[in-house]
Amino acid sequence: MMRIAIAQMCSGIDPRANSIAICAAIEEAAAGGAAMVFTPEMSGVLDSNRARAAAHIVAETDDAVLAAVCAAAKTHHIAVHLGSLAVRAESGNGRYANRGFVIAADGTITARYDKMHLFDVDLPTGESWRESAAYIAGQQAVIADTPLGMLGLSICYDLRFPQLYNALSAAGARILSIPAAFTVPTGKAHWHTLVRARAIENACFVVAAGQSSGGGAGTHEDGRATYGHSLVVDPWGDVLLDMSTAVGVGFAELDLTQVDAVRARIPVLEHRRDIPSVTQNVKMQ
């Protein structure tokens, strides 16, 4: 059994305040006996005002939130999946990367993942999001060795693209991490179903740390509302933890032997086949 923690956050527009909250969560997670703690997408700054946010988006090497989290991981001797930060892309024509980090218990960064699928949607509520206007898509799927075993990395909107998770589990991932800042309407409609589906179809644990604006009429500092409901789901699809909308630290126990047990029961990874083409059935005249 391995104990993990999720920090469900309501990140705002001030990276210093967010950094303090993350580091406090890391300390609480370590004190609670967790081997690893997971934070949501955009843990460092969550600001839909891109002109205002730009002042806080710097190169990875200059990011004060990342530095503070690495130091906290080392101080409290706990591994961290920092769900994502906005950082200046090394080559992106002035655009940013939505980048997640795996940080070992000695404070070193052991893996990085840039979000591959960008959220460009118009919702029936009137919300319109164009992530690609400011961010460049990642090009590489990533798995990372952690105290829990091999961890497959993804971010938020990636959740809707099962081929990514198929690739991660095929490459050896036994746990999938899905940090998110899901909108309320899409969260209510799809969050639980999609997270459980990714666990079931890959026979993996899923750890999905979310941003939460507290439910009801609650919002983040930038005015947006997020769904919360950070989840831990086992390889059979059972929900081990649902944090609802409360901000704070939650804990779950993972029986890592379940991965092999479920894969033996229904060997979906062995049974996968590449689908080379689709033939259209033409009606005979």
N, C-alpha and C positions, 0 to 999 in steps of 0.2 A: 504494500500500500504506500502511495505517495500522496502527501498533502500539498495542495496548491491553494493559491489565493488569487482573487480577482479584485482589482481596485475599480469600482464603478465611479466615474467622475462626472462632474458638471464643469468642464474646463471653460475658462473665460478668455478674455483678450489680453491678460497680463501674464506673460510667461513666468515671471518671478512667483506670483501667487500659485500658478499651476505647479511649478517646480516644488514649492513647499508642500503642496497637497500630495504630490506623487511620492516624495521622500518620506512623508509621514505614513503613507500607506505601505511603503516598503518596510519601514520599521515595524508597523503593526503586523504585517504578514510574517516577518521573521520571528517576532515575539510569539505569534500563534503557531509556529512550527512548520510553516510552509517551506518547501524546497524551492519553489518558484512562484513569482507573482506576475500577473498579466494586467496591462493597462490598455485603455481604449485607443482608437484612432484619434489623431490630433490631440494628444495629451498635453502638448506644450503650449499651443495656442489654438483656440477655436474662434475664428473671426471671419464672418462672411463679407466684411468690409475689407476688400483686398488692398485698397490704398493704405488703410490704417495698419493692416496686418504686415504689409511689406517691410515696415521698419523692424519687425521682430524676426524676419526670416533670413537666416544667415547660412553660411556654409557649415556643413557638419562639424568641421574642426573648431568652429567658433561658437557652437550652440551651447549656451549656458545650462539649459535644461538637461541636455544629454550629459554634459560633464557632471552635473549634480546627481543625476541618476546613477551614473557609473560609480561615483564616490559613495553613494548610499548603498549600492549593491555590495561594494567591498567592505564598508563599515559593518553592515549587518549580515554579511556572508550569505547572500541569497541571490539566486539567479533571477533575472528580470526579462520579460518580453515587454519592452517599451513599444506599445502598439503601433504608433507612428508619430512622427514629427514632420512638419513642413520644413524642408531645407532647400537651399539653393542647389540646383542640379549642376553637376560638374560640366555637363554639355547639354544645354537645353534651350538655347536661344533666349535666355533670360527667364525661362519658366522654372518652376520648382519641382521637387520630387516629394511625393508622399511616402515617407520611408520609415519602415519598422526596424527595430534593433533587438537582437538577442544579446544580453549582457551576462557574462558569467559571474559567479560569486566572488571572484577576485577583482571585479570591476572592468574587465576587458570586454570589448565588443567582439563577439564571435561570429555574428552573421548580420547581414543587412538585406532588406527586401524592399524594392520600390513597387508600389501598387500598379498592377498591370491593366486593370479595367477601370476607366475613368467615368465618373458619374455625370453624364450629360442627359438630363431628363426634364420633361415638363409634366408635372403632376396635376391631377384633376382639381386639387385644392388651390391651384394658382402658383404653387411653388415651382421655380425654375432654377435648375442648377447646371452650370457649365464648368465642370472641373478641368476640362481640357484647355480652357482659356488661360489657365494659370499654371497647370501642371503638365509634366511630360510623363508618359506611361512607361512603366518598367518593362524590361524585355526578358527577364530571367526568373523562372520559378526557383525557389530556395527551400532547402531543408537544413536544419541545424541540430547538432548534437547537444543535448541538454541533460540535466539530472533526471528528467522523466523519460529519456529516450529521444528518438528522432522526431523533431517537431517540424511540421510543414507550415510555412508562413503564407499569409494572405491578408488582405485588408478590405473590409466593408463590402463595396459593390462587387468585388471578386466573388462573393458568396453565390451570386447568380450564375456562375459559369463552372459547371461541374467538371469540365475537362481539366481545369487547373488542379482540382483536388484528386482526380484520377491520376494525374502525373505525379503529384506529391506522394500519394500512397504507393504507387508503383515504384517510386524511387526509395522507399523505405520509411516514410513517415508513419508513425503510429498514433500521433496526436496532431490535430490541426488547430491552428490558432486563427481566430477571425475577429480581430479588434475592429470596432465599428463606431459610427456616429449615425445610426439609422434615423431617418425621419419618422415622425409619429404615424402618418398614414401608411407608409410602406412597412413599418414595423408591425403595426396591428394586423396588416394583411398577410405578411409573408415571413417575418423573422423566425418564429419558432419552427414553422414548417421547413424552411430552407436549412436552418442549422441542424435540425434532426435528420434531414435527408442526407446532408453531407456526412454525418456520422454513420448512418446506416449503410450508404452505398460504398463507403470506403472501409467499413469495420474499424473505425478509428474513434478515439476520444476527440471531442471538440471542445475547445475553450474559447468562448466568445465574449470578450470584455467590451462593454458598451458605454457610450456617453448617455447621461440621463439628465433631463431638465426638470425632473421631479414629478412629472405627471400633471394632470389637470391643466391649469393655465400657466404653469412654470415655464420659464425660458432661460436660455443662456444669456450672457451679457450682450451678445450681438443680436439677440431677439429671436433666434431660432429655437425650436423645440426638438428634443431628441427622445427616442423611445425607451432607452434603458434596457431592462430585462437581460442583463448579462447572464449567460448560460454556461453550464458545464453539462455535456451530454456524453453518455457512454457509448461503446461501439454497437450496442443493440438498439440505441435510439432513446433510451430512458434518460429523463432529465434529472441530474443529480443536484443541480443548483439553479435557481431562478431568482435573481436579486430584485425583481420587480422594478420600482422606480427610485428606490432610496439610494442616495450617494453613500459610499462607504466601502468596507472591505468584507468580502465573503470568502468562505473556505469550502473546499470539497476534497474528498478522499478518492483517489484513483486506484483501483485494483488493476494494475497494468497487465496481469495475466488474462484479463478479459479480451484483450485484442486477439491473442492467439486462439482463445476458446471460441470466440464468435467467428473468426475466419475459418476455423475447423468445422464449425456447424454449418455455415453457408459460405463456401470458398469463392466469394465474388471476385477477388483479385485474380485467382487462377482462371476463372471462367470468362474474363474480359476478352473481347476480340476486337481487333481493328476493323472498322467498317470502311472499306476502300471507296465505295461509290454507292449512289442511290439510283436505281433504275425506275423510270416512270412507266407505269403500265399503260400502254396505248390500246384503246378499245378497237377491236377488229370491226371493220365495216361489213 
